[in-house]
Amino acid sequence: MGKRSVAALIAALVAGTLLTGTPNPRAEAADTATGEAPTTADALGFDLDTVTIPQLQHRMAKGSLTSSALTRAYLRRIERIDPTINAVLRTDPTALRQAAASDARHRHGRARGPLDGIPVLLKDNVNTRGLASTAGSLALAKHPPRTDAALVTRLRKAGAVILGKTNLSEWANFRAEKPTSGWSAVGGQTHNPYVLDRNPCGSSAGSAAALAASLSQVAIGTETDGSIVCPAGMNGVVGHKPSLGLVSGSGVVPISAEQDTAGPMARNVTDTALTLAVLSGEGSNGDVRSGGSTDSSGHASGGVLGDRAAELTHPDGLRGKRIGLWRLPSLGPEVDAVMSRTAEKLRAAGAQVVEVTPPYQDRLAELEFPALLSEFHRDINAYLATRDGPDDLAELIEFNRAHPAERSCFAGQELFERALAAPPTTDPEYRATRAELKDLSRRSIDETLAAHDLDALASPTNPPAWTTDCARGDDDVIPSSTPAAVAGYPSLSVPAGSVGELPVGLLLMAGDHQDARLLSLGASVERRLDAWRAPRYLPSVGSGAAR
């Protein structure tokens, strides 16, 4: 994704958001303690559920909003709402100082770009100076990292306010054969805000649940296969898994360098795209207008955008687009019905939707896990060498055996043990496996796009959230994320609808480093589907929606 495409996308999304205002009217959530709606309007004069980063920056530029007021509003919501969902592990005690520094920059006309003064939550496997960064494990809880991950350095350079850290599935769901997503020994269990006894999906569970509850403007997740997009889909928010290498993985607890990436999550595609620009190094210190000017109505002009703003933000942005729908009926008839309604809406907007089945999926499922075991052993040993605590995977296994709290939900660490015994990444058989994975995963997408002349592939992101059950573990065999995850291609989940109270996402996939085009398409899909609705924090619902 080149600088020109990123800058054009930013300017178009900023212009489109300022022109159209809030994309979706959103109901307020029900407060389980009082039965009343916990207003997200706060004392700010706008709704935190619906406001976008460009709208916040517009208010900051006019002087009608400060980052300090915005940050306090989110800290108050965390204090009030988070005990219900358990998504935020800790807040940053310097958050208000960071916000005050942003306010000073805004007052003196030195704002650093779209994220200056915007509160951001970070998944707790992202090294953050001054804050425990644990991957959910007690083995790292007493030894904070000495330096920031590269992506945190970029966020700070952009002026973002590091609000705190979110819970996650311990070790990003790569410890036990039957883990429980959203549980860690450090943080306990995160709950799905829509129905509290349902699972938030892993492993960026806390980031997604916090966004659904409007506890931050944006959040950072990480993914090896599904761990950004599944939580986004299951918690009714937007999540983007970037192309491999677009966002630096330095300072992020790894599973596999061949698939791992951090990525942005938000309540709308605009904020997701603006955050990606910073994470990728393309928007860390730029003007929100990306080099152009903005007229009184919010139109961007000049700069690198030129005439593309109308194209990227046009209400008919889906007209003529060709989208391949991979239905995945194994996720159940209710999810398939959501996909049918989605296809009807996209066709009504002028898109052509054709049904497809990407090839090679059985072989990818057969090969992926053995490769990840070898890669995890290599990469976790390299990461642990940078931190105080266990020196390597073998010591980490012994730590878990010696600490009963690590086994208080699910007891196993079978994946750790299998990774310890896996062939090294110098082994010829491993190398052949990874080469075949890379080839088949890329062909599965490239060949499908080419055969049908498609702009993107689409599939359901997730089934309805299953009930959380430590004894049973997850029910999360969701194949839609695998082709893009293994190929290193971008994917984007946007809200598509719901099964009863439980959200279902639409997963969009495109070719290598087509992130800007995918986000542009996602913005058009988001506007057309208009599927977001606030959670109601219900204690439970009937069993019919469970898998």
Order of alpha helices (4+ residues) and beta strands (2+ residues): alpha-alpha-alpha-beta-alpha-beta-alpha-beta-beta-beta-alpha-beta-alpha-beta-beta-alpha-beta-beta-alpha-beta-alpha-beta-alpha-alpha-alpha-alpha-beta-alpha-beta-beta-alpha
